[in-house]
Each structure stands twice: as structure tokens, then as C-alpha cells.
């Protein structure tokens, strides 16, 4: 498998993630050394398929922010993870098949965070009636 960096166009290198995290390995990852962009891999993939797109520091920050907004929808608001992704897709006006934070760019992560806040407001309003 070949993974190309969207920032510089160079090939990413398949590495053990201990190189990134230093303390512990979380499995394999694709790393673009010049850009310091990386992405983990699917654990059961023979080709080490990436979990999303390579992310530099800015994109990693916005992905974390999107997950901070999204994860409570399925972890504590009574929705399944798949159900939460389906609602978020509808809220953002995108196809469910394209709905995954791991594939988002910075602007899509920001939009997802705002959409999650709107959704939580709607769910809380429904709960109070």
C-alpha cells in the first residue's frame, strides 16, 4: 500500500507508532517525516490501511476538538456510535458514507464540532419536554 502526504506530496512511511508516542506502541502508523503528519492503521488490515488522512499538528488539534464535541453524543447521550454519525451526517448535509472525523480536513472538523453542539442542544431540548 502507498500513502501519499496531502501536505507535501511525498510518500508516507509505515512505522511502529512508538516512534510517534515514545512511551507506548499503539500499533502501526503512516508517517510523513518532513511534515510530521501521521495516521494510525486499521489493526486487522494486512495492508495497514490508514484510519483516515494524514494529519499535521493543526489537523490533529481540530480532530480532537471534533471528537470532544462528538463523542458524548454516543457515550452518554443515549445514541449508538453509528446513530450519532448518521445524525451528524444529516446535520452537516453530507452522505453518511462520507461521515467520519478521521477523513475530515480542518474546516470539516470545525463544522462537525459546531453541528454536534447544535445536536446536543436539540437533544437536551427534547429531553426537557
C-alpha positions as CSV (number, residue, x, y, z in Angstrom):
1,X,0.0,0.0,0.0
2,X,1.2,3.5,-0.7
3,X,0.1,6.5,1.3
4,X,0.9,9.9,-0.1
5,X,1.1,13.0,2.1
6,X,-1.5,15.6,1.2
7,X,0.7,18.4,2.5
8,X,4.0,17.8,0.6
9,X,3.1,15.0,-1.9
10,X,5.8,12.7,-0.6
11,X,5.3,9.0,0.4
12,X,4.5,8.3,4.0
13,X,6.5,5.7,5.8
14,X,4.9,2.7,7.6
15,X,6.3,2.7,11.2
16,X,5.6,1.4,14.6
17,X,3.7,4.1,16.5
18,X,6.1,4.0,19.4
19,X,8.2,6.3,17.2
20,X,5.5,8.9,17.5
21,X,4.2,8.4,21.0
22,X,7.6,7.5,22.5
23,X,6.2,5.7,25.6
24,X,3.9,3.1,24.1
25,X,3.1,1.5,20.8
26,X,-0.5,1.7,19.6
27,X,0.3,-0.4,16.5
28,X,1.4,0.7,13.1
29,X,1.1,4.2,11.7
30,X,1.9,6.0,8.5
31,X,4.3,9.0,9.0
32,X,5.4,11.8,6.7
33,X,8.6,12.8,8.4
34,X,9.0,16.2,6.6
35,X,5.5,17.3,7.6
36,X,5.3,15.4,10.9
37,X,1.9,14.3,9.7
38,X,0.7,10.8,10.7
39,X,-2.3,8.5,10.9
40,X,-2.8,5.1,12.6
41,X,-3.8,2.0,10.8
42,X,-6.6,-0.5,11.0
43,X,-5.5,-3.3,13.3
44,X,-6.7,-6.2,11.2
45,X,-5.7,-4.8,7.8
46,X,-3.0,-6.9,6.0
47,X,-2.0,-3.8,4.1
48,X,-2.1,-1.5,7.1
49,X,-4.9,0.6,5.7
50,X,-4.9,4.1,7.2
51,X,-7.6,5.1,9.7
52,X,-8.1,8.4,7.9
53,X,-6.0,11.0,6.3
54,X,-2.5,12.0,7.4
55,X,-2.8,14.8,9.9
56,X,-0.4,17.5,10.8
57,X,-0.4,19.3,14.2
58,X,-3.2,21.7,13.2
59,X,-5.5,19.0,11.8
60,X,-4.8,16.7,14.9
61,X,-5.9,19.6,17.1
62,X,-9.2,20.1,15.2
63,X,-9.9,16.3,15.1
64,X,-9.5,16.2,18.9
65,X,-11.9,19.2,19.2
66,X,-14.4,17.5,16.9
67,X,-14.3,14.3,18.9
68,X,-14.7,16.2,22.2
69,X,-17.9,17.5,20.7
70,X,-19.0,14.3,19.0
71,X,-18.1,11.5,21.5
72,X,-20.6,12.5,24.3
73,X,-23.4,12.0,21.8
74,X,-22.8,8.3,21.7
75,X,-21.0,7.8,25.0
76,X,-23.5,9.5,27.3
77,X,-26.5,10.9,25.3
78,X,-28.0,7.5,24.6
79,X,-27.2,7.2,20.9
80,X,-25.2,4.4,19.3
81,X,-21.9,5.5,17.6
82,X,-23.4,4.7,14.2
83,X,-26.6,6.5,15.1
84,X,-24.6,9.6,16.2
85,X,-22.7,9.5,12.9
86,X,-25.9,9.3,11.0
87,X,-27.4,12.2,12.8
88,X,-24.2,14.2,12.3
89,X,-24.2,13.5,8.6
90,X,-27.8,14.7,8.3
91,X,-27.0,17.8,10.4
92,X,-23.9,18.6,8.2
93,X,-25.8,17.8,5.0
94,X,-23.3,15.2,3.8
95,X,-23.7,11.5,2.9
96,X,-23.4,9.0,5.7
97,X,-20.7,7.1,3.8
98,X,-18.5,10.3,3.9
99,X,-19.1,10.9,7.6
100,X,-16.0,10.1,9.6
101,X,-13.9,12.6,11.5
102,X,-10.8,10.7,10.6
103,X,-11.3,11.7,6.9
104,X,-12.1,15.4,7.7
105,X,-10.0,18.4,6.9
106,X,-9.7,21.3,9.3
107,X,-12.8,23.1,8.1
108,X,-14.9,19.9,8.2
109,X,-13.7,19.3,11.8
110,X,-14.8,22.8,12.8
111,X,-18.1,22.3,11.1
112,X,-18.6,18.9,12.8
113,X,-17.9,20.5,16.2
114,X,-20.5,23.2,15.6
115,X,-23.0,20.7,14.3
116,X,-22.5,18.5,17.4
117,X,-23.2,21.4,19.7
118,X,-26.4,22.1,17.8
119,X,-27.4,18.5,18.0
120,X,-26.7,18.3,21.8
121,X,-28.9,21.4,22.2
122,X,-31.7,19.7,20.3
123,X,-31.4,16.5,22.3
124,X,-31.4,18.4,25.6
125,X,-34.5,20.4,24.4
126,X,-36.2,17.1,23.6
127,X,-35.3,15.6,27.0
128,X,-36.8,18.6,28.9
129,X,-40.2,18.4,27.2
